Amino acid sequence: MQSLAVRTTFSAPRAAGRVAARRSLTVRASSEPINPNIKKDVDKVVDTVFPKDLDGKPQAVYCRCWRSATFPLCNGAHVKHNQATGDNVGPLIIKASD
């Protein structure tokens, strides 16, 4: 796995007689794809939903973790993903207008 590290240093303004505080942040971009297996035969996964697609239901819940077996609908797979990775991803919920 390749990664790209970017280091940025943040400095706080100096107060009278004090040394500036510095913090470093390292961001790594992984070559591992976010999407493990959804629609891998297309260049870009795009799903369009219209309000009429709710079919009278009060809401629809869509996957954002790319792990759902019912993609694009959420099946709760993000719970296991979050526990395994420490991530905090959750579903997109679309509610019918009142």
N, C-alpha and C positions, 0 to 999 in steps of 0.2 A: 504494500500500500504506500503510495506516495503522499506526501503532505507538503503544504506550503505554509511556512510560518511567517507571520507578519508581526513585528514588534513595534509597539507604539508607546511612547512615554508621555504621561500627562504630568504637568507641573502646576501646582497651585501658586497663586500670586504670593509674593513674599510680604509678610507683615513686618512691621518695624522690629528689627533685632531677631527675626526668626529665619530659619532656613526653609527654603521651599520644599514642600513634600513632593515626592515622586512615586509614581506607581507605574508598573509595566503591565501590559496586557498582551498576551500572545494568542493569536487567532490561527487555527489550523484548518485548512481546507483539505478534505479527504477526497481521494479518487474513488472511494466506494460510493456507489449510487444511493440516493435516498430511496428511490423506488426499487424494491427488490424483485418484483415480478408482475406488476400490473401493466397490461397492454404494451409489452416490450417490442411488439412488431410495428409500432408507430413512432414517428420522430418526437411528437409531443402529445401528452395525454391531456385532452380537453373534454370536459363534460359540461353541457349546458342544461340548465333546469329552468323551467318556466313555472310561474305560480299555478297554472292550470294542471301541472303535473302532480300536484299534491292530492288530486282526486278527492277533495273534500276533507282530507285529513287535517288536523290542526297544525301538524309540523312534519318536516322530513329531516332526518339526521344523516349527514354525509361524512365520509371518512377523510381525515387529513393526515393520517399516519402512514398510509400506503400499505397497511398490513391486513386490511379487511378482506375476507373471502367473498364478501358480497359487494365489493367496490363497484360503483362509487358510494354505495350506502354503508354506513357504519355498522359493524357488528360487535363493537366493544374491544376489538383487538388492541387498541391503544393502551388499555389497562395493563396487559402483559408486557407490551413494548416499554411502557413507562417504568414498570417495576424492574425490567431487565437492564434498562439503559440510564435511568435517572432522568429521562426526558419528561416533559409536561404537556405533550400534545393531547388535544381533545378534538371532538367532532365539530363540524360546522352544522348549526341547527338553523333551519329556515322555517319560520312560522308563517302561517296564513294570516293575512291581514284581518283585523276584526271588523 
